[in-house]
Amino acid sequence: MIIESVELLKVSLPFKETFVSSVSTETTKEFFVVKVVADGAVGYGESGTTNNAFYVEETNYSLSYQVENFLIPLLFQERIDSPLDFAQRVVPIRRNYMAKALLESAVWDLYAKLKGSSLWRTIGGVKDEIEVGVSIGLQSTVDLLLEKVSSAVEQGYRRVKLKIEPGKDLELLRLIRREFPKVPLMVDANGSYSLSEMGTLRRLDDFDLLMIEQPLGPYDLIGHATLAQEISTPICLDEAVCSSSDLEVALALGAGSVVNLKVARVGGISEALKIEKLCRGNGIDLWCGGLYEAGVGRALNLAVASLEGVTLPGDTSPSSRYFERDIIQTPLEFESPGVIKLGDEMGIGVELDEEYLDYLTLEKRIFVNPAW
């Protein structure tokens, strides 16, 4: 296929509620939506970036610069027979994984549509029912946290993830476990601890947790390997794994036994497929995390969650958990409690709500292939 044009939209979508972690507080989601056109079809992509660099080094500002000045010209450079061609074409550009993922995801959606297939089947998915967990941010009061956990349990979520940070950890978990002793529970530290807090980290073993996600800094694989020898709670790597090469290093060090796969963080579906294969071949549990995506990114995550190597419930909640109104025509919702069912619609399986998207759009740029 020869890419004819690319439309890049910067969008501002309000959250239903404020989301708080150890590194950021979010009330509105600003992100990019991209439309890639070829052969009468349109592929959609959604960025994982925000206006700050608290999660990864990329921001909306850096992403737009890379996409406009480097990645779109590469997309137009020559014919693409497979999304893998584009993934290989952008390798010389160092990192900038979220910028790459924005376009590469749209190319995958376009590719599946031109093949007349759903994306999840195109990438080798084997599950059409996706178990879903929920992520609950830091709350202003304990009572509010208990209320949110209770609501998640009532809605049938298959596991509950709580954000923690130093000083907001052990006592919260003690209260949660007293009220919900059997709920599948995990915690996410977003890299806010260090090995100097080993005493606190060891005590997490008291709470029968599924895992602790990214307890130490994103570049501290040696520290995670050390911690893994000191605690029995499984360690899940998130920010520490931005590529299959990162995962190979983590496996060699014994730095974790679970991986949170975020497609945007690793540069797109092509790299996600390599990571899934590595996890499956090494007995590493894998699940698909989220970045509070709107409907396009959410649908993409669900497609990746259909892969055989994805062994645990992910963070891809229904659209209504985050937004009063999503940017897609038909919001993604539970088929049954805690389960979202995939269909056989072509590509990612969603269509944009163009009227609402126009209302939300802050900036729009259209790029036309000069050879077209």
C-alpha positions in Angstrom: 0.0 0.0 0.0 1.1 3.6 -0.7 0.1 6.0 2.0 -1.7 8.9 0.4 -2.2 11.2 3.4 -2.0 11.6 7.2 -4.3 13.7 9.4 -2.9 14.6 12.8 -5.4 15.9 15.4 -4.5 17.2 18.9 -7.5 16.5 21.2 -8.5 17.5 24.7 -10.9 15.1 26.4 -12.1 15.6 29.9 -11.9 12.8 32.4 -14.9 11.9 34.6 -12.7 12.1 37.6 -9.2 13.2 38.6 -6.6 10.4 38.4 -3.7 10.6 40.9 -0.5 8.5 41.0 2.9 9.1 42.7 4.1 11.0 39.6 1.1 13.0 38.2 -2.4 14.3 38.6 -4.6 14.2 35.5 -8.0 15.9 35.0 -8.0 16.2 31.2 -6.5 14.0 28.6 -4.6 15.8 25.9 -3.4 13.5 23.2 -3.2 12.9 19.4 -5.4 11.0 17.1 -4.0 10.1 13.6 -5.8 9.0 10.4 -3.7 7.3 7.8 -5.3 6.9 4.4 -4.5 4.4 1.6 -6.5 2.5 -1.1 -9.8 3.9 0.1 -9.4 2.9 3.7 -8.5 4.8 6.9 -6.4 3.5 9.8 -6.6 5.1 13.2 -4.0 5.6 15.9 -3.9 7.3 19.3 -0.9 8.6 21.2 0.0 7.6 24.7 1.8 10.9 25.6 0.7 13.7 27.9 1.9 17.3 28.3 4.5 16.2 30.9 7.4 13.8 31.0 6.6 12.1 34.4 5.9 8.7 32.9 8.4 8.5 30.0 10.6 11.1 28.5 8.3 11.8 25.5 5.6 14.5 25.7 2.9 15.7 23.3 5.3 18.4 22.2 8.2 16.1 21.4 5.9 13.6 19.8 4.4 16.1 17.3 7.8 17.3 16.3 9.1 13.7 15.6 5.9 12.7 13.8 5.8 15.7 11.6 9.4 16.1 10.7 10.7 12.5 10.6 8.1 9.8 10.9 5.5 11.0 8.3 8.3 11.6 5.7 9.4 8.0 6.3 5.8 6.8 6.0 5.6 8.5 2.6 9.0 7.3 1.5 8.0 4.2 -0.4 5.4 1.5 -0.6 4.5 -0.5 2.6 3.6 -4.1 2.1 3.3 -4.8 5.8 3.3 -2.8 9.1 6.6 -4.6 9.8 8.1 -2.7 6.9 7.3 0.6 8.6 8.5 -0.7 12.0 11.9 -1.5 10.4 12.0 1.7 8.5 11.9 3.8 11.7 14.6 1.8 13.6 17.3 4.4 12.9 15.4 7.0 14.9 16.5 6.5 18.5 13.8 5.7 21.0 10.8 8.1 20.6 8.7 4.9 21.0 5.3 6.7 21.5 5.8 8.7 18.4 6.5 5.6 16.4 3.6 3.7 18.0 1.1 6.4 17.0 1.7 5.9 13.3 2.6 2.2 13.4 -0.7 1.4 15.2 -2.6 3.3 12.5 -0.8 1.4 9.8 -1.7 -1.9 11.5 -5.4 -0.8 11.6 -5.2 0.2 7.9 -3.5 -3.1 7.0 -6.1 -5.2 8.7 -8.9 -3.3 7.1 -7.4 -3.7 3.6 -7.1 -7.5 4.3 -10.8 -7.5 5.3 -9.9 -8.8 8.8 -10.1 -7.8 12.4 -6.8 -6.5 13.9 -6.8 -9.1 16.7 -7.0 -12.0 14.2 -4.5 -10.3 11.9 -1.8 -10.2 14.7 -2.5 -13.8 15.7 -4.9 -13.4 18.6 -6.5 -16.5 20.0 -9.0 -15.1 22.6 -12.2 -13.2 21.8 -13.1 -12.6 25.5 -10.7 -10.3 27.3 -10.7 -10.3 31.2 -10.3 -6.8 32.6 -8.9 -5.4 35.8 -9.2 -1.9 37.1 -6.6 0.7 38.2 -7.5 2.9 41.1 -5.4 6.0 41.8 -4.4 7.6 45.1 -7.5 9.0 46.9 -7.9 11.9 49.2 -9.4 9.7 52.0 -9.4 6.1 53.0 -13.2 5.9 52.9 -13.2 7.1 49.3 -10.6 4.4 48.4 -12.7 1.7 50.1 -15.7 2.9 48.2 -13.9 2.7 44.9 -12.6 -0.8 45.6 -16.1 -1.9 46.6 -17.6 -0.5 43.4 -14.9 -2.3 41.3 -15.7 -5.6 43.0 -19.4 -5.1 42.5 -18.8 -4.4 38.8 -17.0 -7.7 38.4 -13.4 -6.5 37.6 -11.1 -9.6 37.6 -8.4 -7.8 39.7 -7.9 -4.5 41.4 -4.7 -2.4 41.1 -4.0 0.3 43.7 -1.5 3.1 43.2 0.9 3.4 46.2 3.9 5.6 47.2 6.1 5.9 50.3 3.9 6.8 53.2 0.7 5.7 51.4 1.1 2.0 51.3 1.1 -0.5 54.2 -1.8 1.1 56.3 -3.9 1.4 53.1 -3.3 -2.2 52.2 -4.0 -3.3 55.7 -7.4 -1.6 55.6 -8.2 -2.9 52.1 -7.3 -6.5 53.0 -9.4 -6.3 56.1 -12.5 -5.4 54.0 -11.6 -7.4 50.9 -9.5 -10.4 52.0 -10.0 -12.5 48.8 -10.0 -9.8 46.1 -7.2 -10.4 43.5 -5.1 -7.3 44.4 -1.9 -5.7 43.1 -0.1 -2.4 43.7 1.7 0.0 41.4 4.4 2.2 42.7 5.4 4.0 39.4 9.1 3.7 40.5 8.6 5.7 43.7 10.6 3.5 46.0 14.3 2.8 46.4 16.3 -0.1 48.0 16.7 2.0 51.1 13.1 1.3 51.8 13.6 -2.5 51.8 11.8 -2.8 55.1 8.6 -1.5 53.7 8.9 -3.4 50.5 9.4 -6.7 52.4 6.2 -6.0 54.4 4.2 -6.0 51.2 4.5 -9.8 51.3 2.0 -9.7 54.2 -0.9 -8.8 51.9 -1.1 -11.7 49.4 -0.6 -9.5 46.4 -0.6 -10.7 42.8 2.4 -8.4 42.1 4.0 -5.1 42.8 4.4 -3.1 39.6 7.6 -1.0 39.0 8.6 -0.5 42.6 12.0 1.0 41.7 13.1 3.5 39.1 12.7 2.8 35.4 16.4 2.3 34.7 17.2 0.3 37.9 17.1 -3.3 36.6 19.9 -4.3 38.9 17.9 -2.9 41.8 14.9 -4.9 40.8 17.0 -8.0 40.5 18.2 -7.4 44.1 14.7 -6.8 45.3 13.4 -10.0 43.7 15.8 -12.0 45.9 14.4 -10.3 49.1 10.6 -10.4 48.6 8.2 -13.2 47.6 5.7 -10.8 46.0 6.2 -11.1 42.2 7.8 -8.0 40.6 6.1 -6.6 37.5 8.2 -4.4 35.2 6.5 -1.5 33.4 8.6 1.6 32.6 11.7 -0.6 32.7 10.7 -2.4 29.6 10.5 -0.2 26.5 11.7 -2.9 24.0 12.3 -6.6 23.6 16.0 -5.8 24.2 15.1 -4.3 27.5 13.2 -7.4 28.4 16.1 -9.7 27.4 18.3 -7.8 29.9 15.7 -8.0 32.6 15.3 -11.8 32.1 19.1 -12.3 32.2 19.3 -10.4 35.5 16.2 -12.0 37.0 14.7 -8.5 37.6 11.0 -9.5 37.4 8.6 -12.3 36.7 5.7 -10.3 35.2 5.6 -7.7 32.5 3.0 -4.9 31.9 2.9 -4.4 28.2 1.8 -1.0 27.0 1.8 -0.8 23.2 2.6 2.9 23.1 5.5 2.5 25.5 7.3 -0.1 23.4 6.9 1.6 20.0 3.8 -0.2 18.6 2.4 -3.6 17.8 5.4 -5.0 16.0 7.6 -4.7 19.1 4.7 -5.8 21.3 4.6 -9.1 19.4 8.3 -9.7 20.1 7.8 -9.1 23.8 4.8 -11.4 23.9 6.8 -14.1 22.2 9.7 -13.7 24.7 7.3 -13.8 27.7 5.6 -16.9 26.3 8.9 -18.7 25.7 10.3 -17.9 29.1 7.3 -18.5 31.3 6.9 -14.8 32.2 3.3 -13.6 33.0 2.2 -10.8 30.7 -0.7 -8.4 30.8 -1.8 -5.3 28.8 -1.7 -2.1 30.8 -3.3 1.2 29.9 -2.5 4.9 29.7 -6.1 6.1 30.2 -6.7 5.8 26.5 -9.7 6.9 24.6 -11.6 4.5 22.4 -9.0 4.1 19.6 -6.1 3.2 22.0 -8.4 1.1 24.1 -9.5 -1.0 21.1 -5.9 -1.5 20.1 -5.0 -2.7 23.6 -7.9 -5.2 23.6 -6.6 -6.6 20.3 -3.1 -7.2 21.8 -4.7 -8.7 24.9 -6.1 -11.4 22.7 -2.6 -12.9 22.2 -1.8 -16.3 23.7 1.1 -15.0 25.8 -1.1 -12.5 27.6 -1.9 -14.4 30.8 -3.4 -11.9 33.2 -6.3 -9.4 33.2 -5.2 -6.0 31.9 -6.2 -2.4 32.6 -8.5 -1.9 29.7 -11.7 -0.9 31.4 -14.9 0.1 29.5 -15.0 3.6 28.0 -17.5 4.7 30.7 -15.0 4.2 33.5 -13.0 7.2 32.3 -15.2 9.4 30.0 -18.7 10.7 29.9 -18.5 10.4 26.2 -15.8 8.7 24.2 -14.4 9.7 20.8 -15.8 6.5 19.1 -19.3 5.9 17.9 -20.0 2.8 20.1 -18.3 2.8 23.5 -16.4 -0.3 24.6 -18.4 -1.9 27.4 -18.6 -5.2 29.3 -20.2 -8.2 27.6 -20.4 -9.8 31.0 -19.0 -8.7 34.4 -15.2 -8.1 34.0 -15.1 -9.3 30.3 -15.0 -7.3 27.0 -15.8 -9.4 24.0 -14.0 -8.9 20.6 -15.9 -9.0 17.4 -15.0 -9.5 13.8 -15.3 -5.9 12.6 -12.4 -4.9 10.4 -9.3 -3.4 11.9 -9.5 -2.2 15.5 -13.3 -2.5 15.3 -14.3 1.0 16.1 -15.3 4.1 14.2 -14.7 7.7 15.2 -17.5 10.0 16.4 -16.4 12.7 14.0 -18.7 15.4 15.3 -17.6 15.0 18.9 -13.9 14.7 17.8 -14.2 18.0 15.9 -15.5 19.6 19.0 -12.6 18.3 21.1 -9.9 19.1 18.5 -7.4 21.8 19.5 -5.2 21.5 16.4 -5.4 19.8 13.0 -2.7 19.2 10.4 -3.0 17.4 7.1 0.0 15.9 5.3 -0.3 14.7 1.7 2.2 12.4 0.1 4.1 14.5 -2.4 4.3 11.5 -4.7 0.6 11.0 -4.8 
